Amino acid sequence: MKVNVQSVNFNADQKLVDFIQRKLDRLENYYDKIIYADVFLKVQNTSGKDNKITEVLLSIPGGDIMVKKTCKKFEECVDECASSLQRQLIKRKEKLSAHV
């Protein structure tokens, strides 16, 4: 699957990009018709510790799935986004198999 990582107002290091690629590649085990994923990494200028925002847009046939999480670290956000997307993909696959 093609993963586009866009970091807003900072440069994401290669370790983070590779981590995102590995996490999102695992989603293909649950739903094999994923076209691509757009990942947006943002840092919010707030005094709070939870200032890292990660948005993942997953393009699949029949509509896109969007997940947005705010955490202390980008890795934590990507973990949460991936598990949320996993649940949604399983639910979508169950709906499709129920209609066939």
Secondary structure by P-SEA (a helix, b strand, c coil): cbbbbbbccccccaaaaaaaaaaaaacccccccccbbbbbbbbbbccccccbbbbbbbbcccbbbbbbbbcccaaaaaaaaaaaaaaaaaaaaaaaaaac
